[in-house]
Amino acid sequence: MDLYTNKTILITGGTSGLGLELVKSFLDKGNTVIATGRRELELKSYEGKFHLYRVDFSDLKETASVTKTICDNFSLDIVVNNAGILSPKEFTLTKNGFEYTYQVNYLAQHLVDEIIIKKHDPGKPLIISAVTSPVYKIAARDLNYARDKTNYNRTRAYSDSKLFQVLMCSHLSLKYKEQNMTFFSFLPGVFSSRIYRMQPKLFHALYHLAAPFMKDPVKVAAELRGLLTQSNIVTGAVYNGKMHQKDLPDIDEDLLSSFWRESYSIINQFL
Ligand SMILES: NC(=O)c1ccc[n+]([C@@H]2O[C@H](COP(=O)([O-])OP(=O)(O)OC[C@H]3O[C@@H](n4cnc5c(N)ncnc54)[C@H](OP(=O)(O)O)[C@@H]3O)[C@@H](O)[C@H]2O)c1
């Protein structure tokens, strides 16, 4: 039996790359799919089953408002936190005054998840996954993400944001352990997409040369879909394909506590 028939699934960043492949594959199985993104996207053959909500994660007020509307209109079974960017070359601030990657790749997604959990029927199962990256392993353990121009490094900003996603899934699994909810992070490997968009022109050219040697996003979408059908997911864990990775980063407890305090001092303003 396909566990995914007639489920209601939210995919953030569903307008391109992996997100778009996930959208199409879940629709093909007869589910209702809600995608978010900044761009317009029409999928005419799935009318009635596909719903696009346009939202820019660099604006937390808009992110919260759109997420609340989605929750008012749909009762979700699955959430895939997939929206993401490669960090811009130059230090860039969001509308809310945070470093761009930190907000789009992590903070806005944590806000989305908390709103969904708050509005979710407590008796109903919910799976929340996040598309992270292997680079989370090279992120520094001081959780000192790029806060200002002087210490900005785009590789660091990206790897930090991917570590924060992993920590978020682990943190939510403990915070909501009494509820019928499962959280996990997913490592997709390197696949071809449009993630190079915010990068300099030379990067675009190099990316196009390398793209044929990267994984096909259709295959990556199938891997994640397969994972979501498993009934024995270890909540809070990181998954590589079907494998559960045991090496959750070891972070100092005090640093973690102050990281969550800071995150919630922002998130709570928009709940
Ligand atoms: N490609 C890889 O090799 C690779 C490897 C490891 C991890 N990942 C992760 O996989 C995920 C999907 O990336 P992809 O490679 O498929 O890239 P992609 O083709 O660029 O897709 C990214 C998606 O995120 C959305 N997005 C970007 N900025 C946004 C913003 N400010 N507000 C709202 N939505 C925004 C985009 O929608 P709009 O443009 O419509 O806003 C798009 O739908 C990302 O989290 C990425 O970090 C990718």
The ligand as an SDF file (V2000), in Angstrom:
LIG
                    3D

 48 52  0  0  0  0  0  0  0  0999 V2000
   21.7210   21.3010   -5.0850 N   0  0  0  0  0  0  0  0  0  0  0  0
   22.4990   20.6120   -4.2570 C   0  0  0  0  0  0  0  0  0  0  0  0
   23.4740   19.9700   -4.6440 O   0  0  0  0  0  0  0  0  0  0  0  0
   22.1830   20.6100   -2.7750 C   0  0  0  0  0  0  0  0  0  0  0  0
   23.0390   19.8940   -1.9130 C   0  0  0  0  0  0  0  0  0  0  0  0
   22.7490   19.8400   -0.5530 C   0  0  0  0  0  0  0  0  0  0  0  0
   21.6220   20.4830   -0.0840 C   0  0  0  0  0  0  0  0  0  0  0  0
   20.8150   21.1840   -0.9310 N   0  0  0  0  0  0  0  0  0  0  0  0
   19.6230   21.8290   -0.3720 C   0  0  0  0  0  0  0  0  0  0  0  0
   18.4980   21.3970   -1.1120 O   0  0  0  0  0  0  0  0  0  0  0  0
   17.4550   22.3800   -0.9840 C   0  0  0  0  0  0  0  0  0  0  0  0
   16.8260   22.6360   -2.3460 C   0  0  0  0  0  0  0  0  0  0  0  0
   17.7750   23.3170   -3.1530 O   0  0  0  0  0  0  0  0  0  0  0  0
   17.9010   23.1220   -4.7420 P   0  0  0  0  0  0  0  0  0  0  0  0
   19.2800   22.6830   -4.9720 O   0  0  0  0  0  0  0  0  0  0  0  0
   16.7830   22.3500   -5.2620 O   0  0  0  0  0  0  0  0  0  0  0  0
   17.8770   24.6680   -5.2110 O   0  0  0  0  0  0  0  0  0  0  0  0
   16.8850   25.5340   -6.1070 P   0  0  0  0  0  0  0  0  0  0  0  0
   16.6170   24.8750   -7.3980 O   0  0  0  0  0  0  0  0  0  0  0  0
   17.5030   26.8840   -6.1250 O   0  0  0  0  0  0  0  0  0  0  0  0
   15.5400   25.5810   -5.2300 O   0  0  0  0  0  0  0  0  0  0  0  0
   15.4890   26.3550   -4.0340 C   0  0  0  0  0  0  0  0  0  0  0  0
   14.0440   26.6150   -3.6580 C   0  0  0  0  0  0  0  0  0  0  0  0
   14.0580   27.4760   -2.4910 O   0  0  0  0  0  0  0  0  0  0  0  0
   13.2140   28.5920   -2.7220 C   0  0  0  0  0  0  0  0  0  0  0  0
   13.7450   29.8170   -2.1220 N   0  0  0  0  0  0  0  0  0  0  0  0
   14.9970   30.3280   -2.2930 C   0  0  0  0  0  0  0  0  0  0  0  0
   15.0810   31.5240   -1.6580 N   0  0  0  0  0  0  0  0  0  0  0  0
   13.8690   31.7460   -1.0930 C   0  0  0  0  0  0  0  0  0  0  0  0
   13.3410   32.8200   -0.3260 C   0  0  0  0  0  0  0  0  0  0  0  0
   14.0610   33.9200   -0.0160 N   0  0  0  0  0  0  0  0  0  0  0  0
   12.0590   32.7480    0.0960 N   0  0  0  0  0  0  0  0  0  0  0  0
   11.2960   31.6760   -0.2170 C   0  0  0  0  0  0  0  0  0  0  0  0
   11.7310   30.6150   -0.9460 N   0  0  0  0  0  0  0  0  0  0  0  0
   13.0120   30.6740   -1.3840 C   0  0  0  0  0  0  0  0  0  0  0  0
   13.1770   28.7510   -4.2450 C   0  0  0  0  0  0  0  0  0  0  0  0
   11.9490   29.3370   -4.6380 O   0  0  0  0  0  0  0  0  0  0  0  0
   11.8260   30.7760   -5.3640 P   0  0  0  0  0  0  0  0  0  0  0  0
   13.0400   30.9990   -6.1760 O   0  0  0  0  0  0  0  0  0  0  0  0
   10.5310   30.6660   -6.1190 O   0  0  0  0  0  0  0  0  0  0  0  0
   11.7070   31.7290   -4.2150 O   0  0  0  0  0  0  0  0  0  0  0  0
   13.2570   27.3170   -4.7540 C   0  0  0  0  0  0  0  0  0  0  0  0
   11.9700   26.7510   -4.8570 O   0  0  0  0  0  0  0  0  0  0  0  0
   18.1270   23.5990   -0.3570 C   0  0  0  0  0  0  0  0  0  0  0  0
   17.7980   23.6530    1.0210 O   0  0  0  0  0  0  0  0  0  0  0  0
   19.6090   23.3300   -0.5310 C   0  0  0  0  0  0  0  0  0  0  0  0
   20.3950   23.9720    0.4570 O   0  0  0  0  0  0  0  0  0  0  0  0
   21.0840   21.2750   -2.2630 C   0  0  0  0  0  0  0  0  0  0  0  0
  1  2  1  0
  2  3  2  0
  2  4  1  0
  4  5  1  0
  4 48  2  0
  5  6  2  0
  6  7  1  0
  7  8  2  0
  8  9  1  0
  8 48  1  0
  9 10  1  0
  9 46  1  0
 10 11  1  0
 11 12  1  0
 11 44  1  0
 12 13  1  0
 13 14  1  0
 14 15  2  0
 14 16  1  0
 14 17  1  0
 17 18  1  0
 18 19  2  0
 18 20  1  0
 18 21  1  0
 21 22  1  0
 22 23  1  0
 23 24  1  0
 23 42  1  0
 24 25  1  0
 25 26  1  0
 25 36  1  0
 26 27  1  0
 26 35  1  0
 27 28  2  0
 28 29  1  0
 29 30  1  0
 29 35  2  0
 30 31  1  0
 30 32  2  0
 32 33  1  0
 33 34  2  0
 34 35  1  0
 36 37  1  0
 36 42  1  0
 37 38  1  0
 38 39  2  0
 38 40  1  0
 38 41  1  0
 42 43  1  0
 44 45  1  0
 44 46  1  0
 46 47  1  0
M  CHG  2   8   1  16  -1
M  END
$$$$
